Amino acid sequence: MKLKIYNSKEKKVFLKKLFKQFGFEPKKEYVYMESGKQKLYVVNADIAKVNLDDYRIDSIGLYIGKYQLDGFRPSIEGSQIIGPLAKKNVVEITLEQRHEWLKGQDINVEGPNEIVIVKQGEDYLGAGKIVNGKLLTGIPKSRRLNVVNEELDF
């Protein structure tokens, strides 16, 4: 699998999509790389100094999300980068809803029928998709809370 470093035109197209979907305008310059499975990574600009053709690399940098048919779905870390600067499609949930959502359960919310960034307080928790008033979990099974004691406080 080969990583593709976005050139300036590809980067501009990607940032335009993020602006349209989330109202996101980055304050820092990043280098974006895409894997063969349309997973997107962000890396430091110093990566340009390394000849990646000399190495067999599947991924590099911080995984920030994936392209899907219905838009870009940020990862948990991607939502933490995009969320604070997003001006739309950010859904605020309660502390109780946070607990349920992080366990992998869908929750009732109001919002557009599209991919949204999920926030509780100052914490950006990831992304999910709202379908008919239900926020479908976007938390991978390997990262969900596996809780026996229901009385956890965050």
C-alpha positions in Angstrom: 0.0 0.0 0.0 1.3 3.4 -0.9 0.7 6.6 0.9 -0.2 9.6 -1.2 0.9 13.1 0.0 -1.6 15.7 -1.0 -0.2 18.3 -3.3 -1.5 21.9 -2.9 -4.5 21.4 -5.2 -5.6 18.2 -3.5 -5.1 19.8 -0.1 -7.2 22.8 -1.2 -10.0 20.5 -2.4 -10.0 18.6 0.9 -10.0 21.8 3.0 -12.9 23.1 0.9 -14.8 19.9 1.7 -14.1 20.3 5.4 -15.3 23.9 5.3 -18.5 22.9 3.5 -19.2 20.0 5.9 -18.1 21.6 9.2 -17.2 25.2 8.6 -13.6 24.3 9.5 -10.7 26.6 8.6 -7.4 25.4 10.0 -5.1 27.9 11.8 -1.9 25.8 11.2 -0.4 24.4 8.1 -0.5 20.6 7.9 0.6 18.0 5.4 -2.1 15.5 4.5 -1.5 11.9 3.4 -4.0 9.4 2.2 -3.8 5.6 2.4 -5.2 3.3 -0.2 -8.4 2.8 1.9 -9.2 6.5 1.8 -8.0 7.0 5.3 -6.5 10.4 5.9 -3.5 11.3 8.1 -2.0 14.6 9.2 1.8 14.9 9.5 4.4 17.6 10.2 5.7 19.4 7.1 9.2 17.9 7.8 8.0 14.7 6.3 8.9 16.2 2.9 12.6 15.7 3.8 12.1 11.9 3.9 12.1 9.9 0.7 9.1 7.6 1.5 9.7 5.5 -1.6 12.7 3.9 0.2 10.4 2.5 2.9 7.4 0.1 3.1 5.1 2.3 5.2 1.3 1.6 5.6 0.6 4.7 7.7 2.4 7.7 9.1 1.2 10.6 11.3 -2.0 11.0 13.1 -5.1 9.3 11.7 -7.8 12.0 11.4 -10.6 10.3 9.5 -11.9 8.6 6.5 -13.8 9.5 3.3 -17.2 7.9 3.1 -20.0 8.2 0.5 -21.9 10.7 2.7 -18.9 12.8 3.6 -15.7 12.9 5.7 -16.0 11.0 9.1 -13.4 12.4 11.5 -11.8 9.9 13.9 -11.7 10.7 17.6 -8.4 12.5 17.2 -9.7 14.2 14.0 -12.7 15.5 15.9 -10.4 17.0 18.5 -8.5 18.9 15.8 -11.5 19.9 13.7 -14.1 20.3 16.4 -12.8 23.4 18.2 -12.7 25.3 14.9 -15.9 23.9 13.4 -18.7 26.3 13.0 -21.4 23.8 12.0 -22.4 20.1 12.4 -21.2 19.9 15.9 -23.7 18.2 18.3 -23.6 18.9 22.0 -24.7 15.9 24.2 -25.3 15.6 27.9 -23.0 13.8 30.4 -25.5 10.9 30.6 -25.7 10.7 26.8 -21.9 10.8 26.7 -21.6 7.6 28.8 -24.1 5.7 26.7 -22.6 6.9 23.4 -19.1 5.9 24.4 -20.4 2.5 25.2 -21.5 2.2 21.6 -25.2 2.9 22.0 -27.2 5.2 19.7 -28.8 8.2 21.4 -31.7 10.5 20.6 -30.5 14.0 19.4 -31.8 16.8 17.2 -29.7 17.8 14.2 -29.2 17.4 10.5 -29.3 13.9 8.9 -25.5 13.8 8.2 -22.1 13.2 9.8 -21.6 15.4 12.8 -18.8 15.9 15.4 -19.9 15.0 18.9 -19.1 17.2 21.9 -19.8 17.2 25.6 -18.6 20.2 27.4 -15.2 21.0 26.1 -14.5 17.4 25.1 -14.7 16.3 21.5 -15.6 12.6 21.5 -15.6 11.6 17.8 -18.1 11.6 15.0 -21.4 10.0 14.4 -24.2 10.1 11.9 -27.6 11.4 12.7 -30.4 9.5 11.1 -34.0 10.4 11.9 -33.2 11.9 15.3 -30.8 9.1 16.4 -27.1 9.7 16.7 -25.5 6.5 15.5 -22.3 5.7 17.2 -19.0 6.3 15.4 -16.9 4.8 18.1 -14.9 1.8 16.9 -15.7 -1.4 18.9 -12.1 -1.5 20.1 -12.4 1.9 21.6 -15.8 1.7 23.3 -16.2 1.7 27.0 -16.7 -1.8 28.4 -18.3 -0.9 31.7 -19.6 -3.3 34.4 -20.3 -0.6 37.0 -22.9 1.8 35.6 -22.0 4.6 38.1 -19.0 6.0 36.5 -18.3 9.7 36.7 -16.4 11.4 34.0 
